[in-house]
């Protein structure tokens, strides 16, 4: 899924966008304005994702990372483990053409 598609899907209620980078990365570049920041290294990461799917099973969960590589890996791993409805936001936040920042999409500063 492209960053523009992810932003539109979040706005329409079809998707929950999750920025799975680390707090240092959020501080350096900001968090996509419609994303929920959940650190992939947190020991509670999987329980947060499972909770979101239980609470809103009809919505997709989109993972966005710095350049898209790790988010694709995590989305596939969770799908293989039986947690479906997870998609990769392919270009990521920065570092690639088509990324969130390259598209000029807004970010927010983490708290």
FILO-152898 format. One record per residue: x, y, z of N, C-alpha, C, O, CB in turn; residue number from 0. Coordinates in nm, 2 decimals, decimal comma. Glycine has a CB too. Layout:
N
     n_c1     n_c2     n_c3    ca_c1    ca_c2    ca_c3     c_c1     c_c2     c_c3     o_c1     o_c2     o_c3    cb_c1    cb_c2    cb_c3     k
        X        Y        Z        X        Y        Z        X        Y        Z        X        Y        Z        X        Y        Z   NUM
...
// end
This chain:
111
     n_c1     n_c2     n_c3    ca_c1    ca_c2    ca_c3     c_c1     c_c2     c_c3     o_c1     o_c2     o_c3    cb_c1    cb_c2    cb_c3     k
     0,09    -0,12     0,00     0,00     0,00     0,00     0,09     0,12     0,00     0,19     0,13     0,07    -0,10     0,00     0,12     0
     0,06     0,22    -0,08     0,14     0,34    -0,08     0,10     0,43     0,04     0,00     0,41     0,11     0,11     0,42    -0,22     1
     0,19     0,53     0,06     0,16     0,62     0,18     0,03     0,70     0,16    -0,04     0,72     0,25     0,28     0,72     0,20     2
     0,01     0,74     0,03    -0,12     0,82     0,01    -0,24     0,73     0,03    -0,34     0,77     0,08    -0,12     0,87    -0,14     3
    -0,23     0,60    -0,02    -0,34     0,51     0,00    -0,36     0,48     0,15    -0,48     0,48     0,20    -0,32     0,38    -0,07     4
    -0,26     0,47     0,22    -0,27     0,45     0,37    -0,33     0,57     0,44    -0,42     0,55     0,53    -0,13     0,42     0,43     5
    -0,29     0,69     0,40    -0,35     0,81     0,46    -0,50     0,82     0,43    -0,58     0,85     0,52    -0,28     0,93     0,41     6
    -0,54     0,79     0,31    -0,68     0,79     0,27    -0,76     0,68     0,34    -0,87     0,71     0,39    -0,69     0,77     0,12     7
    -0,70     0,56     0,35    -0,77     0,45     0,42    -0,78     0,48     0,57    -0,89     0,44     0,63    -0,69     0,32     0,40     8
    -0,69     0,55     0,63    -0,70     0,58     0,77    -0,81     0,69     0,78    -0,90     0,68     0,87    -0,57     0,64     0,82     9
    -0,82     0,78     0,69    -0,92     0,89     0,70    -1,06     0,83     0,68    -1,15     0,89     0,74    -0,89     1,00     0,59    10
    -1,07     0,73     0,60    -1,21     0,67     0,58    -1,24     0,56     0,68    -1,35     0,51     0,68    -1,21     0,61     0,44    11
    -1,15     0,54     0,78    -1,18     0,44     0,88    -1,15     0,29     0,84    -1,19     0,20     0,92    -1,32     0,45     0,92    12
    -1,09     0,27     0,73    -1,06     0,14     0,69    -0,93     0,08     0,75    -0,91    -0,04     0,75    -1,05     0,13     0,54    13
    -0,84     0,17     0,80    -0,71     0,13     0,84    -0,67     0,21     0,97    -0,71     0,32     0,99    -0,61     0,16     0,73    14
    -0,60     0,14     1,05    -0,52     0,20     1,16    -0,38     0,20     1,12    -0,32     0,09     1,10    -0,55     0,12     1,30    15
    -0,32     0,31     1,11    -0,18     0,32     1,07    -0,09     0,33     1,19    -0,11     0,41     1,28    -0,15     0,45     0,98    16
     0,01     0,24     1,19     0,10     0,23     1,31     0,24     0,25     1,26     0,30     0,18     1,18     0,09     0,09     1,38    17
     0,31     0,35     1,32     0,45     0,38     1,30     0,53     0,29     1,39     0,53     0,32     1,51     0,49     0,53     1,31    18
     0,60     0,19     1,34     0,66     0,09     1,42     0,81     0,12     1,44     0,89     0,03     1,48     0,65    -0,05     1,36    19
     0,85     0,24     1,41     0,99     0,28     1,44     1,02     0,30     1,59     0,93     0,28     1,67     1,03     0,41     1,36    20
     1,13     0,35     1,62     1,17     0,37     1,76     1,15     0,51     1,80     1,14     0,60     1,72     1,32     0,33     1,78    21
     1,15     0,54     1,93     1,13     0,68     1,98     1,23     0,77     1,92     1,20     0,89     1,89     1,13     0,68     2,13    22
     1,36     0,73     1,91     1,46     0,82     1,85     1,43     0,85     1,71     1,46     0,97     1,67     1,59     0,75     1,86    23
     1,38     0,76     1,63     1,34     0,78     1,49     1,22     0,88     1,49     1,21     0,96     1,40     1,31     0,65     1,42    24
     1,12     0,86     1,58     1,01     0,95     1,58     1,05     1,09     1,61     1,01     1,19     1,55     0,91     0,90     1,69    25
     1,15     1,11     1,70     1,20     1,24     1,74     1,27     1,30     1,62     1,26     1,42     1,60     1,29     1,23     1,86    26
     1,35     1,22     1,55     1,43     1,28     1,44     1,35     1,33     1,32     1,38     1,43     1,27     1,52     1,17     1,39    27
     1,24     1,26     1,28     1,17     1,30     1,16     1,02     1,32     1,19     0,95     1,37     1,09     1,18     1,19     1,06    28
     0,97     1,30     1,30     0,83     1,31     1,33     0,75     1,18     1,30     0,81     1,09     1,23     0,77     1,43     1,25    29
     0,63     1,18     1,34     0,54     1,06     1,31     0,44     1,11     1,21     0,38     1,22     1,22     0,47     1,01     1,45    30
     0,41     1,02     1,11     0,30     1,06     1,02     0,17     1,10     1,10     0,14     1,04     1,20     0,26     0,94     0,93    31
     0,11     1,21     1,05     0,01     1,28     1,13    -0,11     1,19     1,17    -0,17     1,21     1,27    -0,04     1,39     1,06    32
    -0,14     1,09     1,10    -0,25     1,00     1,12    -0,21     0,87     1,19    -0,29     0,78     1,20    -0,33     0,97     1,00    33
    -0,08     0,85     1,22    -0,03     0,72     1,27    -0,02     0,72     1,42    -0,01     0,82     1,49     0,11     0,70     1,21    34
    -0,03     0,60     1,47    -0,01     0,57     1,61     0,13     0,52     1,63     0,16     0,42     1,57    -0,12     0,47     1,67    35
     0,21     0,58     1,71     0,35     0,53     1,73     0,35     0,42     1,83     0,32     0,44     1,95     0,44     0,64     1,77    36
     0,39     0,30     1,79     0,41     0,18     1,88     0,55     0,12     1,84     0,57     0,07     1,73     0,30     0,08     1,86    37
     0,64     0,14     1,93     0,78     0,09     1,91     0,78    -0,06     1,89     0,74    -0,14     1,98     0,87     0,13     2,03    38
     0,84    -0,10     1,78     0,84    -0,25     1,75     0,93    -0,32     1,85     0,91    -0,44     1,86     0,90    -0,26     1,61    39
     1,02    -0,26     1,92     1,10    -0,32     2,02     1,04    -0,34     2,15     1,09    -0,40     2,24     1,23    -0,25     2,03    40
     0,92    -0,27     2,17     0,85    -0,28     2,30     0,81    -0,42     2,33     0,77    -0,50     2,24     0,73    -0,19     2,30    41
     0,82    -0,46     2,45     0,78    -0,60     2,49     0,63    -0,62     2,48     0,58    -0,73     2,48     0,83    -0,63     2,63    42
     0,56    -0,51     2,47     0,41    -0,51     2,46     0,36    -0,50     2,31     0,24    -0,49     2,29     0,35    -0,40     2,54    43
     0,46    -0,49     2,22     0,42    -0,47     2,08     0,31    -0,56     2,03     0,21    -0,52     1,98     0,54    -0,48     1,99    44
     0,33    -0,69     2,04     0,24    -0,79     1,99     0,10    -0,78     2,06     0,00    -0,80     2,00     0,29    -0,93     2,00    45
     0,11    -0,76     2,19    -0,02    -0,74     2,26    -0,10    -0,62     2,22    -0,22    -0,62     2,21     0,00    -0,74     2,42    46
    -0,03    -0,51     2,19    -0,09    -0,39     2,14    -0,16    -0,42     2,00    -0,28    -0,38     1,98     0,01    -0,27     2,12    47
    -0,09    -0,49     1,92    -0,15    -0,52     1,78    -0,27    -0,61     1,80    -0,37    -0,59     1,73    -0,04    -0,58     1,69    48
    -0,25    -0,72     1,88    -0,36    -0,81     1,90    -0,48    -0,74     1,96    -0,60    -0,77     1,92    -0,31    -0,93     1,99    49
    -0,46    -0,65     2,05    -0,57    -0,58     2,11    -0,64    -0,49     2,00    -0,77    -0,49     2,00    -0,52    -0,49     2,22    50
    -0,57    -0,42     1,92    -0,63    -0,34     1,81    -0,71    -0,43     1,72    -0,82    -0,39     1,68    -0,52    -0,27     1,73    51
    -0,66    -0,55     1,68    -0,74    -0,64     1,60    -0,87    -0,69     1,67    -0,97    -0,70     1,60    -0,65    -0,75     1,55    52
    -0,86    -0,72     1,79    -0,98    -0,76     1,87    -1,08    -0,65     1,88    -1,20    -0,67     1,86    -0,94    -0,81     2,01    53
    -1,04    -0,53     1,90    -1,12    -0,41     1,92    -1,19    -0,37     1,79    -1,30    -0,32     1,79    -1,05    -0,30     1,99    54
    -1,11    -0,38     1,68    -1,16    -0,33     1,55    -1,13    -0,43     1,44    -1,05    -0,40     1,35    -1,09    -0,19     1,52    55
    -1,19    -0,55     1,45    -1,15    -0,65     1,35    -1,18    -0,62     1,21    -1,11    -0,68     1,12    -1,23    -0,78     1,39    56
    -1,27    -0,53     1,18    -1,30    -0,49     1,04    -1,19    -0,40     0,98    -1,19    -0,38     0,86    -1,43    -0,43     1,04    57
    -1,11    -0,34     1,06    -1,01    -0,24     1,01    -0,88    -0,31     0,98    -0,84    -0,40     1,06    -0,99    -0,13     1,11    58
    -0,82    -0,27     0,87    -0,68    -0,32     0,85    -0,59    -0,25     0,94    -0,62    -0,14     0,99    -0,64    -0,29     0,70    59
    -0,47    -0,31     0,97    -0,36    -0,24     1,04    -0,25    -0,23     0,94    -0,20    -0,32     0,88    -0,32    -0,32     1,17    60
    -0,20    -0,10     0,92    -0,09    -0,07     0,83     0,03    -0,04     0,91     0,03     0,04     1,00    -0,13     0,04     0,74    61
     0,14    -0,11     0,88     0,27    -0,08     0,94     0,35     0,01     0,85     0,36    -0,01     0,73     0,35    -0,21     0,98    62
     0,41     0,11     0,91     0,50     0,20     0,84     0,63     0,20     0,92     0,63     0,22     1,04     0,44     0,34     0,81    63
     0,74     0,19     0,85     0,88     0,20     0,90     0,96     0,30     0,83     0,90     0,38     0,75     0,95     0,06     0,90    64
     1,09     0,31     0,85     1,17     0,41     0,79     1,17     0,40     0,64     1,13     0,50     0,57     1,31     0,40     0,84    65
     1,20     0,28     0,58     1,20     0,27     0,44     1,11     0,16     0,39     1,11     0,13     0,27     1,34     0,24     0,39    66
     1,04     0,10     0,47     0,94    -0,01     0,43     0,99    -0,15     0,44     0,90    -0,24     0,44     0,90     0,02     0,29    67
     1,12    -0,17     0,44     1,16    -0,31     0,45     1,12    -0,39     0,57     1,07    -0,50     0,56     1,31    -0,31     0,44    68
     1,14    -0,33     0,68     1,11    -0,40     0,81     0,96    -0,42     0,83     0,92    -0,52     0,88     1,17    -0,33     0,93    69
     0,89    -0,32     0,79     0,74    -0,33     0,80     0,68    -0,44     0,72     0,59    -0,51     0,76     0,67    -0,19     0,77    70
     0,74    -0,46     0,60     0,69    -0,57     0,52     0,72    -0,71     0,58     0,64    -0,80     0,58     0,76    -0,57     0,38    71
     0,84    -0,72     0,64     0,88    -0,84     0,71     0,79    -0,87     0,83     0,74    -0,98     0,84     1,03    -0,83     0,75    72
     0,76    -0,77     0,91     0,68    -0,79     1,03     0,54    -0,82     0,99     0,47    -0,91     1,05     0,68    -0,66     1,12    73
     0,48    -0,75     0,89     0,35    -0,78     0,84     0,33    -0,92     0,79     0,24    -0,99     0,82     0,31    -0,68     0,73    74
     0,43    -0,97     0,72     0,43    -1,11     0,67     0,44    -1,21     0,78     0,37    -1,31     0,78     0,54    -1,13     0,56    75
     0,53    -1,18     0,87     0,55    -1,27     0,99     0,42    -1,29     1,07     0,38    -1,40     1,11     0,66    -1,22     1,08    76
     0,35    -1,17     1,09     0,23    -1,18     1,17     0,12    -1,25     1,09     0,04    -1,33     1,15     0,18    -1,04     1,21    77
     0,11    -1,23     0,96     0,01    -1,30     0,88     0,04    -1,45     0,88    -0,06    -1,53     0,90     0,02    -1,24     0,73    78
     0,16    -1,49     0,87     0,20    -1,63     0,87     0,16    -1,69     1,01     0,13    -1,81     1,02     0,35    -1,65     0,85    79
     0,17    -1,61     1,11     0,13    -1,66     1,25    -0,02    -1,66     1,28    -0,06    -1,69     1,38     0,21    -1,57     1,35    80
    -0,10    -1,61     1,18    -0,24    -1,62     1,19    -0,31    -1,49     1,23    -0,43    -1,48     1,25    -0,28    -1,71     1,29    81
    -0,23    -1,38     1,24    -0,29    -1,25     1,26    -0,30    -1,18     1,13    -0,21    -1,12     1,08    -0,20    -1,16     1,36    82
    -0,42    -1,18     1,07    -0,45    -1,13     0,94    -0,50    -0,99     0,94    -0,54    -0,94     1,04    -0,55    -1,22     0,87    83
    -0,50    -0,93     0,82    -0,54    -0,79     0,81    -0,44    -0,69     0,84    -0,47    -0,58     0,87    -0,66    -0,77     0,90    84
    -0,31    -0,73     0,82    -0,20    -0,64     0,84    -0,13    -0,61     0,71    -0,11    -0,71     0,63    -0,09    -0,71     0,94    85
    -0,11    -0,49     0,68    -0,05    -0,45     0,55     0,07    -0,36     0,57     0,09    -0,30     0,67    -0,16    -0,37     0,46    86
     0,16    -0,37     0,47     0,28    -0,29     0,47     0,26    -0,16     0,39     0,20    -0,16     0,28     0,40    -0,37     0,41    87
     0,30    -0,05     0,45     0,30     0,08     0,38     0,44     0,09     0,32     0,54     0,13     0,39     0,26     0,20     0,47    88
     0,45     0,05     0,19     0,58     0,01     0,13     0,69     0,11     0,13     0,80     0,08     0,16     0,55    -0,02     0,00    89
     0,67     0,24     0,10     0,78     0,33     0,08     0,83     0,39     0,21     0,94     0,44     0,22     0,74     0,45     0,00    90
     0,76     0,37     0,32     0,81     0,41     0,45     0,79     0,56     0,48     0,73     0,63     0,40     0,95     0,37     0,47    91
     0,86     0,60     0,59     0,85     0,74     0,63     0,95     0,83     0,55     0,91     0,94     0,51     0,88     0,75     0,78    92
     1,07     0,78     0,53     1,17     0,86     0,46     1,27     0,77     0,39     1,27     0,65     0,40     1,25     0,95     0,56    93
     1,35     0,83     0,31     1,46     0,75     0,25     1,43     0,69     0,11     1,52     0,64     0,05     1,50     0,65     0,34    94
     1,31     0,70     0,06     1,28     0,64    -0,07     1,18     0,73    -0,14     1,11     0,80    -0,08     1,21     0,50    -0,05    95
     1,19     0,73    -0,27     1,09     0,80    -0,35     0,95     0,74    -0,31     0,94     0,62    -0,30     1,12     0,79    -0,51    96
     0,85     0,82    -0,30     0,72     0,78    -0,26     0,70     0,77    -0,11     0,59     0,74    -0,07     0,70     0,65    -0,32    97
     0,80     0,80    -0,03     0,79     0,79     0,11     0,70     0,90     0,16     0,67     1,00     0,09     0,93     0,79     0,18    98
     0,66     0,89     0,29     0,57     0,99     0,35     0,63     1,13     0,34     0,56     1,22     0,30     0,55     0,96     0,50    99
     0,76     1,15     0,38     0,82     1,28     0,37     0,84     1,32     0,23     0,83     1,44     0,20     0,95     1,28     0,45   100
     0,88     1,23     0,14     0,90     1,27     0,00     0,77     1,32    -0,07     0,78     1,40    -0,16     0,96     1,15    -0,08   101
     0,66     1,27    -0,02     0,53     1,31    -0,07     0,48     1,44    -0,01     0,38     1,49    -0,05     0,43     1,20    -0,05   102
     0,56     1,49     0,09     0,52     1,61     0,16     0,40     1,60     0,25     0,33     1,70     0,28     0,49     1,72     0,05   103
     0,37     1,47     0,30     0,26     1,45     0,39     0,30     1,50     0,53     0,41     1,50     0,57     0,22     1,31     0,39   104
     0,20     1,55     0,61     0,23     1,61     0,74     0,27     1,50     0,84     0,23     1,39     0,84     0,11     1,68     0,79   105
     0,35     1,55     0,93     0,40     1,47     1,05     0,36     1,55     1,18     0,34     1,67     1,18     0,55     1,44     1,04   106
     0,36     1,48     1,29     0,34     1,54     1,42     0,47     1,50     1,50     0,53     1,40     1,48     0,21     1,49     1,49   107
     0,49     1,58     1,60     0,61     1,55     1,69     0,56     1,46     1,80     0,45     1,49     1,86     0,67     1,69     1,74   108
     0,63     1,36     1,83     0,59     1,27     1,94     0,59     1,34     2,08     0,67     1,44     2,10     0,68     1,14     1,95   109
     0,51     1,30     2,17     0,50     1,35     2,30     0,61     1,30     2,39     0,62     1,34     2,50     0,37     1,33     2,37   110
// end
